Amino acid sequence: MMLVLPGALAAAGAAAAVVVSAWWWVLALPMAALAAVAVWDVCQRRHSVLRNYPVLGHFRFALEAVRPELQQYFIERNFDGRPFDRDTRSIVYQRAKGTDAEEPFGTERDLYLPGSEYLVPSMAPRPVPEEPPRVRIGGPHCSRPYDMALLNVSAMSFGSLSSQAITALNTGARLGGFAHDTGEGGLSEHHLRPGGDLIWEIGTGYFGCRTEDGRFDEEQFAEKAAHDQVKGLSLKLSQGAKPGIGGVLPGAKVNAEIAVVRGVPEGVTVLSPPYHTVFSTPHELVAFLARMRELANGKPVGFKLCVGSRRQFLAVCKAMLRQDVTPDFVIVDGAEGGTGAAPLEFADHVGLPLTEGLMTVHNALVGTGLRDRIKIGASGKIATGGDLVKRLAQGADYANAARPMMFALGCIQAQRCHTNTCPVGVATQDPGRAAALDVEDKSRRVHRYQQATVRSALQIMAAMGVDHPGGLHPGLLMHRVDPHTVRSSAQLYEWLAPRQLLDGAPRSWAEDWAAADPDRFTT
């Protein structure tokens, strides 16, 4: 029988006491912290849920913080995500990487669902063209026309996007021979250094060509428009995601370089006013476009807008007719278009979607006999070859894409563009985050994506029996109205004949045509 000495018992007791004491502190500290949190939750007055459910209420905020990721990765199906579903994002990623953008086993979509669209195939398909067609931009007053690709980089400013993103986009444009719209944030070295073709966009802030008090500076404009890479000039009237409210660049994004490019103070939030100061009537708008073309030494000039009032656009058409002056292009930006930041009410409820906006502009120009002088660009959720063909069938001559080009750069649709914390370095001015974007690799991805998407559009057109985009028409785009009824765009919508508004406006257009005043913008 083993004997235990009293000293050993004392030592064991002391050791046990130390262990118990250690565990007590291990448990006591977290309990004290939770108690402190509980007291704070009960006393604070900002969140009612925390006052009623101290400590536990924080789980709600934690789950809310990760909800977008849970939704995107675990809940949404391949075809119903927003703003872009997984199928669309995947096809962009695959084309950008140069891998096969193909799916097995057939469509996952319900083709009998009202609102479904499909393109009409031909019993006699045509060969796919070896070289994609281009669109000549330049009306009778343009002395230096530009041949535009079918798909180009839509307007995204330096400031909203990082310098690496801008450089990669323009390098991709150079590699693929397509145009890169600068956005309204000015013309920077990141646009110019790679050597890609540029459409310089001028917004209400006149960034890059503004006086100290924020007005348009003709001398600066003429100097920068003379760059060989600047192939055209676009006057931004409004943006699809937020028409009529201008733009905001948070002060955190306004570093020294952006301040110089835009001509604004460093570190101060930059506001683009909702209206232009260079014109206030349709006549003045048309006259200013003519002045821009003169200052640009004959390069193509146009304007971009999210269509709202048909009457106002008709007033601009009347001003064009009276002055015998026309822009070389009009870009129609749909309400479904993207933005770095916009009030939800504007993004959801203001402005016409691209289908209605595009057909309004196309019909107005056809009805006034101006369509052959003005090319139409379309922008707003155009990501695939099918999207491109649909817009060409509805009246567009070419298209621009913004968010799909961001996907090609590596965007994962985290929707943090306005926070300066973009996880892939695209929509941020944080040098550490932006450094993650490899310009050489991403520029090749932009090039491959554009090339493959245009190629897909040409394959679809060939399957429809069409040799050239000019052969597309509304009768080739079908819409399921209800489970038992299918109608073409030609049947669902009204299409004006050339000069029909001048020869006698149809009843559905007569009131707006009569009320359109080239001397003022009336609604």
Summary of the structure (lengths in Angstrom):
residues: 523
radius of gyration: 28.7
end to end distance: 106.4
largest distance: 122.1
contacts: 1734
relative contact order: 0.13
helix: 44%
strand: 13%
